[in-house]
């Protein structure tokens, strides 16, 4: 599914954005990240999608409006048809994770042990990544797991707008045709993915906080 690929890219973009915004709190960088987060989380996915189509497909004629190309048709053709859907789908996810990362990082950076680490002469990167980010990871990981539901619901809209062959579009077609077995199967699949992702997130807590232990 496009949502899984988008999640990986979105997380790799959102985490650095949140960390930089927290490190540069009060600056124009912080304000820019927060403005993007508010807009990205507030604007519906289909509005972002149509805005991208209007700008990059109709006005600039850089990317195709709709459709899908197989990887066998060429790497560039495959990417051209996935750029706009990925941006439209990932915007809300990036905004959510970046905002939570910034808030969690600011809370950790205000702790005494962070000031102690900086006073001992550790490099700013070591303080941010080795100490602050690791201790701020639990609420961020929680949001990452909860955000999967946003991606699943957003994929249905995105695949419909961009005419992509995927589970989201299959769901819409099945609802319109009243194909109940497919609707039930897709709902079960989405539920299983959501449960498994949240289970993985819960298990990952022990990697970031050694005080957390799961008994057998």
C-alpha positions as CSV (number, residue, x, y, z in Angstrom):
1,X,0.0,0.0,0.0
2,X,1.1,3.6,-0.7
3,X,0.4,4.4,3.0
4,X,3.2,2.1,4.2
5,X,5.7,3.7,1.9
6,X,4.5,7.1,2.8
7,X,4.8,6.4,6.5
8,X,8.5,5.5,6.2
9,X,9.3,8.7,4.2
10,X,7.1,10.9,6.5
11,X,8.8,9.7,9.7
12,X,12.2,10.2,8.2
13,X,11.2,13.8,7.4
14,X,9.1,14.7,10.5
15,X,11.6,13.6,13.2
16,X,14.4,15.9,12.0
17,X,11.9,18.7,11.6
18,X,10.7,18.3,15.2
19,X,14.2,18.0,16.6
20,X,15.5,21.1,14.7
21,X,12.4,23.1,15.7
22,X,12.9,22.3,19.4
23,X,16.6,23.1,19.2
24,X,15.9,26.4,17.6
25,X,12.9,27.2,19.7
26,X,11.6,30.8,19.3
27,X,13.4,31.3,16.0
28,X,12.0,31.6,12.5
29,X,12.8,28.0,11.9
30,X,10.6,27.0,14.9
31,X,7.8,29.3,13.7
32,X,8.0,27.9,10.2
33,X,7.8,24.3,11.4
34,X,4.8,25.1,13.6
35,X,3.0,27.0,10.9
36,X,3.5,24.0,8.6
37,X,2.3,21.6,11.3
38,X,-0.9,23.6,11.9
39,X,-1.7,23.9,8.2
40,X,-0.8,20.3,7.4
41,X,-2.9,18.9,10.2
42,X,-5.9,21.3,9.6
43,X,-6.3,21.0,5.8
44,X,-8.1,17.9,4.6
45,X,-6.2,15.4,2.4
46,X,-8.4,15.9,-0.7
47,X,-7.9,19.7,-0.5
48,X,-4.1,19.2,-0.4
49,X,-4.4,16.7,-3.3
50,X,-6.4,19.0,-5.5
51,X,-4.1,21.9,-4.7
52,X,-1.0,19.9,-5.8
53,X,-2.8,18.8,-9.0
54,X,-3.7,22.4,-9.8
55,X,-0.1,23.6,-9.2
56,X,2.2,20.9,-10.4
57,X,0.0,19.2,-13.0
58,X,-2.2,21.8,-14.6
59,X,-0.3,25.1,-14.1
60,X,3.3,23.9,-14.3
61,X,2.7,20.6,-16.2
62,X,5.5,18.8,-14.3
63,X,3.7,15.8,-13.1
64,X,0.7,13.7,-14.3
65,X,-2.7,14.4,-12.9
66,X,-3.8,10.8,-12.3
67,X,-2.9,7.2,-13.1
68,X,-0.2,4.7,-12.2
69,X,2.7,3.2,-13.9
70,X,4.4,-0.1,-13.1
71,X,8.0,-0.2,-12.1
72,X,8.7,-2.2,-15.3
73,X,7.7,0.9,-17.3
74,X,10.8,2.7,-15.9
75,X,11.9,4.1,-12.6
76,X,11.1,7.7,-13.5
77,X,7.7,7.0,-14.8
78,X,6.9,5.0,-11.7
79,X,8.1,7.9,-9.4
80,X,6.3,10.6,-11.4
81,X,3.0,9.0,-10.7
82,X,3.7,8.6,-7.0
83,X,5.2,12.0,-6.0
84,X,1.9,13.9,-5.7
85,X,-0.1,11.1,-4.0
86,X,2.8,10.6,-1.5
87,X,3.0,14.3,-0.7
88,X,-0.8,14.7,-0.3
89,X,-1.0,11.6,1.9
90,X,2.1,12.3,4.0
91,X,1.5,16.0,4.7
92,X,-0.9,15.4,7.7
93,X,1.4,12.6,9.0
94,X,4.5,14.7,8.8
95,X,2.7,17.6,10.5
96,X,1.4,15.5,13.4
97,X,4.8,13.8,14.1
98,X,6.8,17.0,13.8
99,X,4.5,18.8,16.2
100,X,4.6,16.0,18.8
101,X,8.4,15.6,18.4
102,X,8.9,19.3,19.0
103,X,6.7,19.4,22.1
104,X,8.3,16.3,23.6
105,X,11.8,17.5,22.9
106,X,11.1,20.9,24.5
107,X,9.9,19.1,27.6
108,X,13.0,16.9,27.8
109,X,15.4,19.8,27.0
110,X,14.1,21.6,30.1
111,X,15.2,18.8,32.4
112,X,18.2,19.0,34.7
113,X,20.1,16.1,33.3
114,X,20.1,17.7,29.9
115,X,21.7,20.9,31.4
116,X,24.2,18.6,33.2
117,X,25.1,16.8,30.0
118,X,25.7,20.1,28.3
119,X,27.7,21.5,31.2
120,X,30.0,18.4,31.1
121,X,31.1,19.5,27.6
122,X,29.1,17.1,25.4
123,X,28.6,18.3,21.8
124,X,25.1,19.8,21.0
125,X,24.4,16.9,18.6
126,X,25.2,14.3,21.3
127,X,22.9,16.1,23.8
128,X,20.1,16.4,21.2
129,X,20.3,12.9,19.7
130,X,21.8,10.8,22.5
131,X,20.0,12.2,25.4
132,X,17.0,14.4,24.5
133,X,15.6,12.5,21.5
134,X,15.9,9.1,23.2
135,X,14.1,10.2,26.3
136,X,11.4,12.0,24.1
137,X,10.9,9.0,21.9
138,X,8.0,7.3,23.8
139,X,5.3,9.9,23.2
140,X,6.6,10.3,19.6
141,X,6.4,6.5,19.0
142,X,2.8,6.5,20.4
143,X,1.8,9.2,18.0
144,X,3.5,7.3,15.1
145,X,1.4,4.3,15.9
146,X,-1.9,6.2,16.3
147,X,-1.1,8.1,13.1
148,X,-1.3,4.9,11.1
149,X,-5.1,5.3,11.3
150,X,-4.8,8.7,9.6
151,X,-2.8,7.1,6.8
152,X,-5.2,4.3,6.3
153,X,-8.2,6.7,6.0
154,X,-6.1,9.2,4.0
155,X,-5.1,6.4,1.5
156,X,-8.7,5.8,0.6
157,X,-9.2,9.5,-0.4
158,X,-5.8,9.8,-2.0
159,X,-6.1,6.7,-4.2
160,X,-9.6,7.8,-5.3
161,X,-8.5,11.3,-6.2
162,X,-5.4,10.2,-8.1
163,X,-7.0,7.1,-9.6
164,X,-4.4,4.7,-8.1
165,X,-5.0,1.0,-8.0
166,X,-4.9,0.1,-4.3
167,X,-6.8,-1.1,-1.3
168,X,-8.2,2.3,-0.6
169,X,-9.8,2.6,-4.1
170,X,-10.9,-1.0,-3.8
171,X,-12.7,-0.1,-0.7
172,X,-14.5,2.8,-2.3
173,X,-15.5,0.7,-5.3
174,X,-16.7,-2.1,-3.0
175,X,-18.9,0.3,-1.1
176,X,-20.4,1.7,-4.2
177,X,-21.2,-1.8,-5.5
178,X,-22.3,-3.0,-2.1
179,X,-19.8,-5.8,-2.3
180,X,-20.0,-6.8,1.4
181,X,-17.4,-9.6,1.4
182,X,-14.7,-7.3,0.1
183,X,-15.8,-4.5,2.5
184,X,-15.5,-7.0,5.4
185,X,-12.2,-8.3,4.2
186,X,-10.6,-4.9,3.8
187,X,-11.9,-3.7,7.2
188,X,-10.4,-6.8,8.8
189,X,-7.1,-6.2,7.0
190,X,-7.0,-2.5,8.1
191,X,-7.9,-3.5,11.7
192,X,-5.1,-6.1,11.7
193,X,-2.5,-3.7,10.4
194,X,-3.5,-1.1,13.0
195,X,-3.4,-3.6,15.9
196,X,0.0,-5.0,14.8
197,X,1.6,-1.6,14.3
198,X,0.4,-0.5,17.8
199,X,1.7,-3.7,19.3
200,X,5.1,-3.1,17.7
201,X,5.1,0.5,19.0
202,X,4.3,-0.8,22.6
203,X,7.1,-3.3,22.4
204,X,9.5,-0.7,21.2
205,X,9.1,1.3,24.5
206,X,11.5,-1.1,26.2
207,X,14.2,0.0,23.7
208,X,14.0,3.6,24.7
209,X,13.3,3.3,28.4
210,X,15.2,0.5,30.3
211,X,12.7,0.9,33.2
212,X,10.0,-0.7,31.1
213,X,9.9,-4.4,31.2
214,X,7.3,-6.8,29.8
215,X,6.7,-9.9,32.0
216,X,6.0,-13.3,30.4
